[in-house]
Amino acid sequence: MIRPEDHLKLVSYVIGKKFSNYLGNFEYDDLFQMGCVGLIKACNTYDEKRGVFSSYAFMNIWGIILKYIKDSLKNAETVSLDDLINENTRLIEFYLVDDNSFEKVENMILVNELLKETTKLQRKYIELYYFEDLTLKEIGDKFNTTKQAIDFTKKQGLKRIARRCERL
């Protein structure tokens, strides 16, 4: 049986790697406690068929901490929908700039799952804007529409992604 206390460094690693930008808004101890919940869950549900324990635990820890942050943001009195959309946009961008190829694969799987929540047009605009670095005007020219229409459709897609993230 895998013991959680043997893998506490993994919790610190996940916080440092994925959530360091939240430490101004959240206490490290709170994130660590939530990460420990994810670690315990991973220890209790791990099956060797799932692959390497640290990878499995990483995703469990990450998921529990992310859910905690999302729930906290959702329950905050002054969080606007724009803040939530911007927060999710930053998360998507954060996951795409990681240099570690294994984590990039995990992150792209997550991003692809989130993009499934959008319509084809929303997904295309989001992909062109965030992944291919096209401006709203360039996308508008490509689709023969205004940059305002592109921005509106893109934001509608991000709202769908935000709603999906709230359910994580």
ZARO-246412 format. One record per residue (C-alpha): x, y, z; residue number from 1; residue in one letter. Coordinates in steps of 0.02 Angstrom, whole numbers. Layout:
! ZARO-246412
<atom c1="X" c2="Y" c3="Z" seq="NUM" type="a"/>
...
***
This chain:
! ZARO-246412
<atom c1="0" c2="0" c3="0" seq="1" type="m"/>
<atom c1="61" c2="174" c3="-42" seq="2" type="i"/>
<atom c1="79" c2="289" c3="107" seq="3" type="r"/>
<atom c1="34" c2="473" c3="84" seq="4" type="p"/>
<atom c1="169" c2="531" c3="204" seq="5" type="e"/>
<atom c1="300" c2="460" c3="85" seq="6" type="d"/>
<atom c1="242" c2="578" c3="-53" seq="7" type="h"/>
<atom c1="212" c2="745" c3="35" seq="8" type="l"/>
<atom c1="348" c2="827" c3="-70" seq="9" type="k"/>
<atom c1="238" c2="796" c3="-221" seq="10" type="l"/>
<atom c1="104" c2="908" c3="-146" seq="11" type="v"/>
<atom c1="231" c2="1048" c3="-124" seq="12" type="s"/>
<atom c1="293" c2="1019" c3="-300" seq="13" type="y"/>
<atom c1="118" c2="1033" c3="-375" seq="14" type="v"/>
<atom c1="85" c2="1194" c3="-280" seq="15" type="i"/>
<atom c1="250" c2="1269" c3="-333" seq="16" type="g"/>
<atom c1="234" c2="1212" c3="-513" seq="17" type="k"/>
<atom c1="50" c2="1247" c3="-547" seq="18" type="k"/>
<atom c1="-17" c2="1364" c3="-414" seq="19" type="f"/>
<atom c1="124" c2="1482" c3="-364" seq="20" type="s"/>
<atom c1="32" c2="1627" c3="-447" seq="21" type="n"/>
<atom c1="-114" c2="1600" c3="-326" seq="22" type="y"/>
<atom c1="-11" c2="1616" c3="-168" seq="23" type="l"/>
<atom c1="-52" c2="1801" c3="-155" seq="24" type="g"/>
<atom c1="-237" c2="1759" c3="-142" seq="25" type="n"/>
<atom c1="-230" c2="1592" c3="-53" seq="26" type="f"/>
<atom c1="-130" c2="1533" c3="96" seq="27" type="e"/>
<atom c1="2" c2="1403" c3="57" seq="28" type="y"/>
<atom c1="-60" c2="1298" c3="203" seq="29" type="d"/>
<atom c1="-236" c2="1294" c3="132" seq="30" type="d"/>
<atom c1="-173" c2="1238" c3="-37" seq="31" type="l"/>
<atom c1="-59" c2="1111" c3="46" seq="32" type="f"/>
<atom c1="-204" c2="1040" c3="148" seq="33" type="q"/>
<atom c1="-311" c2="1023" c3="-7" seq="34" type="m"/>
<atom c1="-164" c2="944" c3="-98" seq="35" type="g"/>
<atom c1="-149" c2="817" c3="42" seq="36" type="c"/>
<atom c1="-331" c2="773" c3="17" seq="37" type="v"/>
<atom c1="-290" c2="740" c3="-166" seq="38" type="g"/>
<atom c1="-138" c2="638" c3="-117" seq="39" type="l"/>
<atom c1="-239" c2="531" c3="4" seq="40" type="i"/>
<atom c1="-370" c2="505" c3="-131" seq="41" type="k"/>
<atom c1="-233" c2="452" c3="-251" seq="42" type="a"/>
<atom c1="-160" c2="331" c3="-124" seq="43" type="c"/>
<atom c1="-330" c2="253" c3="-91" seq="44" type="n"/>
<atom c1="-381" c2="236" c3="-273" seq="45" type="t"/>
<atom c1="-216" c2="200" c3="-361" seq="46" type="y"/>
<atom c1="-205" c2="45" c3="-468" seq="47" type="d"/>
<atom c1="-39" c2="-3" c3="-548" seq="48" type="e"/>
<atom c1="-130" c2="-18" c3="-714" seq="49" type="k"/>
<atom c1="-150" c2="171" c3="-710" seq="50" type="r"/>
<atom c1="37" c2="196" c3="-736" seq="51" type="g"/>
<atom c1="164" c2="283" c3="-627" seq="52" type="v"/>
<atom c1="96" c2="332" c3="-457" seq="53" type="f"/>
<atom c1="173" c2="506" c3="-458" seq="54" type="s"/>
<atom c1="85" c2="550" c3="-621" seq="55" type="s"/>
<atom c1="-80" c2="485" c3="-555" seq="56" type="y"/>
<atom c1="-58" c2="574" c3="-389" seq="57" type="a"/>
<atom c1="-5" c2="734" c3="-476" seq="58" type="f"/>
<atom c1="-170" c2="743" c3="-569" seq="59" type="m"/>
<atom c1="-271" c2="704" c3="-411" seq="60" type="n"/>
<atom c1="-179" c2="836" c3="-311" seq="61" type="i"/>
<atom c1="-195" c2="962" c3="-451" seq="62" type="w"/>
<atom c1="-380" c2="926" c3="-473" seq="63" type="g"/>
<atom c1="-424" c2="945" c3="-289" seq="64" type="i"/>
<atom c1="-327" c2="1108" c3="-272" seq="65" type="i"/>
<atom c1="-403" c2="1176" c3="-432" seq="66" type="l"/>
<atom c1="-578" c2="1131" c3="-371" seq="67" type="k"/>
<atom c1="-541" c2="1218" c3="-205" seq="68" type="y"/>
<atom c1="-484" c2="1375" c3="-297" seq="69" type="i"/>
<atom c1="-634" c2="1371" c3="-414" seq="70" type="k"/>
<atom c1="-755" c2="1347" c3="-269" seq="71" type="d"/>
<atom c1="-672" c2="1489" c3="-174" seq="72" type="s"/>
<atom c1="-684" c2="1603" c3="-324" seq="73" type="l"/>
<atom c1="-863" c2="1552" c3="-354" seq="74" type="k"/>
<atom c1="-911" c2="1588" c3="-175" seq="75" type="n"/>
<atom c1="-819" c2="1754" c3="-164" seq="76" type="a"/>
<atom c1="-940" c2="1898" c3="-153" seq="77" type="e"/>
<atom c1="-853" c2="2011" c3="-277" seq="78" type="t"/>
<atom c1="-806" c2="1890" c3="-416" seq="79" type="v"/>
<atom c1="-877" c2="1948" c3="-581" seq="80" type="s"/>
<atom c1="-904" c2="1838" c3="-732" seq="81" type="l"/>
<atom c1="-766" c2="1933" c3="-821" seq="82" type="d"/>
<atom c1="-646" c2="1891" c3="-679" seq="83" type="d"/>
<atom c1="-695" c2="1708" c3="-692" seq="84" type="l"/>
<atom c1="-670" c2="1708" c3="-881" seq="85" type="i"/>
<atom c1="-503" c2="1796" c3="-863" seq="86" type="n"/>
<atom c1="-451" c2="1673" c3="-727" seq="87" type="e"/>
<atom c1="-490" c2="1524" c3="-838" seq="88" type="n"/>
<atom c1="-402" c2="1607" c3="-985" seq="89" type="t"/>
<atom c1="-247" c2="1629" c3="-877" seq="90" type="r"/>
<atom c1="-258" c2="1446" c3="-826" seq="91" type="l"/>
<atom c1="-266" c2="1389" c3="-1006" seq="92" type="i"/>
<atom c1="-120" c2="1501" c3="-1053" seq="93" type="e"/>
<atom c1="-23" c2="1444" c3="-898" seq="94" type="f"/>
<atom c1="-38" c2="1263" c3="-948" seq="95" type="y"/>
<atom c1="17" c2="1295" c3="-1125" seq="96" type="l"/>
<atom c1="183" c2="1378" c3="-1083" seq="97" type="v"/>
<atom c1="254" c2="1236" c3="-978" seq="98" type="d"/>
<atom c1="420" c2="1169" c3="-1042" seq="99" type="d"/>
<atom c1="399" c2="993" c3="-975" seq="100" type="n"/>
<atom c1="335" c2="886" c3="-1119" seq="101" type="s"/>
<atom c1="247" c2="758" c3="-1007" seq="102" type="f"/>
<atom c1="151" c2="896" c3="-922" seq="103" type="e"/>
<atom c1="116" c2="977" c3="-1090" seq="104" type="k"/>
<atom c1="30" c2="817" c3="-1145" seq="105" type="v"/>
<atom c1="-74" c2="812" c3="-986" seq="106" type="e"/>
<atom c1="-116" c2="995" c3="-1004" seq="107" type="n"/>
<atom c1="-164" c2="979" c3="-1187" seq="108" type="m"/>
<atom c1="-280" c2="836" c3="-1141" seq="109" type="i"/>
<atom c1="-362" c2="949" c3="-1012" seq="110" type="l"/>
<atom c1="-375" c2="1095" c3="-1134" seq="111" type="v"/>
<atom c1="-448" c2="982" c3="-1268" seq="112" type="n"/>
<atom c1="-576" c2="917" c3="-1145" seq="113" type="e"/>
<atom c1="-624" c2="1094" c3="-1097" seq="114" type="l"/>
<atom c1="-636" c2="1147" c3="-1279" seq="115" type="l"/>
<atom c1="-764" c2="1009" c3="-1308" seq="116" type="k"/>
<atom c1="-883" c2="1117" c3="-1207" seq="117" type="e"/>
<atom c1="-882" c2="1248" c3="-1345" seq="118" type="t"/>
<atom c1="-963" c2="1256" c3="-1516" seq="119" type="t"/>
<atom c1="-856" c2="1224" c3="-1669" seq="120" type="k"/>
<atom c1="-848" c2="1410" c3="-1708" seq="121" type="l"/>
<atom c1="-805" c2="1458" c3="-1529" seq="122" type="q"/>
<atom c1="-671" c2="1324" c3="-1523" seq="123" type="r"/>
<atom c1="-597" c2="1384" c3="-1688" seq="124" type="k"/>
<atom c1="-589" c2="1565" c3="-1631" seq="125" type="y"/>
<atom c1="-512" c2="1515" c3="-1463" seq="126" type="i"/>
<atom c1="-383" c2="1405" c3="-1549" seq="127" type="e"/>
<atom c1="-336" c2="1540" c3="-1673" seq="128" type="l"/>
<atom c1="-326" c2="1675" c3="-1539" seq="129" type="y"/>
<atom c1="-235" c2="1579" c3="-1402" seq="130" type="y"/>
<atom c1="-140" c2="1442" c3="-1492" seq="131" type="f"/>
<atom c1="-97" c2="1525" c3="-1657" seq="132" type="e"/>
<atom c1="-79" c2="1701" c3="-1585" seq="133" type="d"/>
<atom c1="-190" c2="1783" c3="-1715" seq="134" type="l"/>
<atom c1="-267" c2="1950" c3="-1669" seq="135" type="t"/>
<atom c1="-455" c2="1976" c3="-1668" seq="136" type="l"/>
<atom c1="-438" c2="2078" c3="-1827" seq="137" type="k"/>
<atom c1="-339" c2="1940" c3="-1914" seq="138" type="e"/>
<atom c1="-470" c2="1811" c3="-1865" seq="139" type="i"/>
<atom c1="-608" c2="1928" c3="-1921" seq="140" type="g"/>
<atom c1="-524" c2="1951" c3="-2090" seq="141" type="d"/>
<atom c1="-506" c2="1763" c3="-2107" seq="142" type="k"/>
<atom c1="-691" c2="1734" c3="-2072" seq="143" type="f"/>
<atom c1="-753" c2="1895" c3="-2154" seq="144" type="n"/>
<atom c1="-829" c2="1964" c3="-1994" seq="145" type="t"/>
<atom c1="-793" c2="2100" c3="-1867" seq="146" type="t"/>
<atom c1="-670" c2="2086" c3="-1725" seq="147" type="k"/>
<atom c1="-814" c2="2126" c3="-1606" seq="148" type="q"/>
<atom c1="-909" c2="1974" c3="-1669" seq="149" type="a"/>
<atom c1="-754" c2="1867" c3="-1649" seq="150" type="i"/>
<atom c1="-725" c2="1932" c3="-1473" seq="151" type="d"/>
<atom c1="-907" c2="1902" c3="-1424" seq="152" type="f"/>
<atom c1="-906" c2="1724" c3="-1490" seq="153" type="t"/>
<atom c1="-737" c2="1689" c3="-1409" seq="154" type="k"/>
<atom c1="-800" c2="1754" c3="-1241" seq="155" type="k"/>
<atom c1="-956" c2="1647" c3="-1255" seq="156" type="q"/>
<atom c1="-843" c2="1496" c3="-1277" seq="157" type="g"/>
<atom c1="-738" c2="1548" c3="-1127" seq="158" type="l"/>
<atom c1="-898" c2="1563" c3="-1025" seq="159" type="k"/>
<atom c1="-940" c2="1383" c3="-1070" seq="160" type="r"/>
<atom c1="-766" c2="1330" c3="-1018" seq="161" type="i"/>
<atom c1="-784" c2="1427" c3="-855" seq="162" type="a"/>
<atom c1="-947" c2="1337" c3="-816" seq="163" type="r"/>
<atom c1="-861" c2="1171" c3="-850" seq="164" type="r"/>
<atom c1="-716" c2="1218" c3="-736" seq="165" type="c"/>
<atom c1="-839" c2="1257" c3="-597" seq="166" type="e"/>
<atom c1="-900" c2="1077" c3="-607" seq="167" type="r"/>
<atom c1="-722" c2="1006" c3="-590" seq="168" type="l"/>
***
